[in-house]
């Protein structure tokens, strides 16, 4: 398997659980690479729409997943920037519609298969923090530490509402609550790689807990299980 011997920390969980924020903080703290798997599925959905494809056309979307030209980077503020075919699509990927499209294409086994090895190639020295929904169960089952984050539905919707408001994106709390519930249902019941905690994952409920406290807890676990320094 690509990346054998490279330490991997997986952080899975549903939308709004805080996994993206915690994963970025952990990658920075450890000096490791970061895999934002959700961005890959959002890119498949966006690329498919740009090509005029239906989001249930599994074969065509799998070809997109195998062939699209993507690049990840960061701006001067350290924030993630994503390019698709040379175009900065960072903002387009952060919309709720992009998230819903990602959930739809992620339910297609052919798309998941097309992205599997691509994701595993992110595991390079000195280590990788992998953020997603099936990182610990499917993509990196050999990971030395697996975290599964969750939070109450109300808190998750409130967090997402705050994020969108800060970005100037209009959204109502009621609509977000409904969309999150629909995504949870779709992600947890799909036939391939459903959203669930790995049997050996550490479950952390982040309801009412600060990002700093969650990161501190995960760092402590990483130091113990992955044998990294303070």
C-alpha positions in Angstrom: 0.0 0.0 0.0 1.4 3.5 -0.8 2.7 5.3 2.2 3.6 2.1 4.2 5.9 3.1 7.0 4.7 6.8 7.0 2.8 7.8 10.2 -0.9 8.6 9.5 -3.5 10.3 11.8 -7.0 10.0 10.5 -9.8 12.3 11.6 -13.3 11.3 10.5 -16.7 12.6 11.3 -19.9 14.2 10.0 -20.3 17.7 8.6 -19.9 20.4 11.3 -18.1 18.1 13.8 -15.0 20.2 13.6 -12.8 17.7 11.8 -11.6 20.2 9.1 -10.5 22.8 11.6 -8.9 20.2 13.9 -7.1 18.5 11.0 -5.6 21.7 9.8 -4.4 22.6 13.3 -2.9 19.1 13.8 -1.1 19.2 10.5 0.4 22.6 11.4 1.4 21.5 14.9 3.0 18.3 13.7 4.5 19.7 10.5 2.8 17.0 8.5 0.9 17.0 5.2 -2.8 17.3 5.1 -5.3 15.4 3.0 -8.7 17.2 2.8 -10.6 14.3 1.2 -13.9 16.2 1.2 -12.3 18.7 -1.2 -11.6 15.9 -3.7 -15.2 14.9 -3.8 -16.3 18.5 -4.1 -13.9 18.9 -7.0 -15.4 15.9 -8.7 -18.9 17.4 -8.3 -17.7 20.8 -9.5 -15.8 19.4 -12.5 -18.7 17.3 -13.4 -21.1 20.2 -13.4 -18.7 22.3 -15.4 -18.6 19.5 -18.0 -22.4 19.3 -18.0 -22.5 15.8 -16.5 -25.3 14.4 -14.4 -24.3 13.7 -10.9 -25.5 10.1 -11.1 -23.4 9.3 -14.2 -20.9 7.1 -12.3 -18.7 6.1 -15.2 -18.3 9.6 -16.5 -17.6 11.0 -13.0 -15.1 8.2 -12.3 -13.2 9.3 -15.4 -13.2 12.9 -14.1 -11.8 11.7 -10.8 -9.0 9.8 -12.5 -8.0 12.6 -14.9 -8.8 16.0 -13.5 -5.9 18.4 -12.9 -5.9 19.6 -9.3 -3.4 21.4 -7.0 -3.6 22.3 -3.4 -1.7 25.1 -1.8 -1.9 27.9 0.7 -2.2 31.7 0.6 -0.1 34.2 2.6 -2.5 33.8 5.6 -1.9 30.0 5.6 -5.4 29.3 4.3 -6.0 26.4 1.9 -6.2 27.3 -1.8 -7.4 24.8 -4.4 -6.9 25.0 -8.2 -8.8 23.0 -10.8 -7.3 23.0 -14.3 -5.3 26.1 -13.2 -8.3 28.0 -11.9 -8.6 29.0 -8.3 -11.9 27.3 -7.2 -11.4 27.7 -3.4 -14.5 29.8 -2.9 -16.7 27.7 -5.2 -15.8 24.6 -3.2 -17.0 26.2 0.1 -20.6 26.6 -0.9 -23.4 24.4 0.5 -24.3 23.3 -3.0 -20.7 22.1 -3.5 -21.0 20.1 -0.3 -24.3 18.5 -1.2 -22.9 17.6 -4.7 -19.9 16.1 -2.9 -22.1 13.9 -0.8 -24.0 12.7 -3.9 -20.9 11.8 -6.0 -19.3 10.2 -2.9 -22.1 7.7 -2.8 -21.0 6.3 -6.2 -18.7 3.3 -5.8 -16.9 4.0 -9.1 -15.9 7.5 -8.0 -14.7 6.2 -4.6 -12.6 3.6 -6.3 -11.1 6.1 -8.7 -10.0 8.4 -5.8 -8.8 5.7 -3.4 -5.2 5.3 -4.7 -5.0 9.1 -5.3 -5.7 9.7 -1.7 -3.3 7.1 -0.5 -0.5 8.8 -2.4 -0.8 11.7 0.0 0.9 9.6 2.7 4.5 10.8 2.4 7.2 11.6 5.1 7.2 13.0 7.6 3.5 12.1 8.1 -0.1 12.7 7.1 -3.2 14.0 8.8 -6.2 12.7 6.7 -9.5 14.4 7.1 -12.7 12.8 5.8 -15.5 10.3 6.4 -13.8 7.0 5.6 -10.1 7.7 6.3 -9.8 5.3 9.2 -12.1 2.6 7.8 -11.2 2.4 4.1 -8.4 4.7 2.9 -5.9 4.3 5.8 -7.0 1.3 7.8 -3.4 0.9 9.0 -3.3 4.4 10.6 -1.5 4.6 13.9 -4.2 6.8 15.4 -7.8 7.2 14.3 -10.1 9.9 15.7 -13.8 10.2 15.1 -15.3 13.5 16.0 -19.0 14.2 16.5 -21.2 16.9 18.0 -24.9 17.5 18.5 -26.9 18.3 15.3 -27.8 21.7 16.7 -24.2 22.7 17.4 -23.0 21.4 14.0 -25.6 23.5 12.2 -24.7 26.6 14.3 -21.0 26.1 13.5 -21.7 25.9 9.8 -24.0 28.9 9.9 -21.2 30.9 11.6 -18.6 29.8 9.0 -20.8 30.8 6.1 -21.8 34.1 7.7 -18.1 35.0 8.1 -17.5 34.2 4.4 -20.4 36.4 3.4 -22.6 33.5 2.3 -26.3 33.8 3.0 -27.9 30.8 4.8 -30.5 30.1 7.4 -30.1 28.0 10.4 -33.2 26.0 9.6 -32.1 25.2 6.0 -28.6 24.2 7.2 -30.1 21.9 9.9 -32.2 20.2 7.2 -29.2 19.9 4.8 -27.0 18.4 7.5 -29.6 15.9 8.4 -30.0 14.9 4.8 -26.2 14.5 4.3 -26.0 12.4 7.5 -28.6 10.1 6.2 -27.0 9.9 2.7 -23.4 9.5 4.1 -24.3 6.9 6.7 -26.5 4.7 4.5 -24.5 4.6 1.3 -23.6 1.1 0.1 -19.8 1.8 -0.1 -17.7 3.2 2.7 -20.6 4.6 4.8 -19.8 7.2 7.5 -19.0 5.3 10.6 -16.4 5.2 13.3 -13.6 2.6 12.9 -13.8 -0.1 15.6 -10.4 1.1 16.9 -11.1 4.8 16.6 -11.1 7.2 19.6 -14.5 8.9 19.7 -14.5 12.6 20.8 -17.7 14.6 21.3 -16.9 18.2 20.6 -20.2 19.7 21.7 -19.4 22.7 23.8 -15.7 22.1 23.6 -13.3 24.7 22.2 -11.2 23.9 19.1 -8.0 24.5 21.2 -9.2 21.8 23.8 -9.9 19.3 21.1 -6.6 19.9 19.4 -4.8 19.5 22.8 -6.5 16.2 23.4 -5.7 14.9 19.9 -2.1 16.0 20.3 -1.8 14.2 23.5 -3.1 11.0 21.9 -0.7 11.4 18.9 2.3 11.8 21.2 1.4 8.6 23.0 0.4 6.4 20.1 2.5 7.7 17.2 5.6 8.2 19.3 6.2 11.8 18.3 8.0 14.3 20.4 6.4 17.1 22.5 
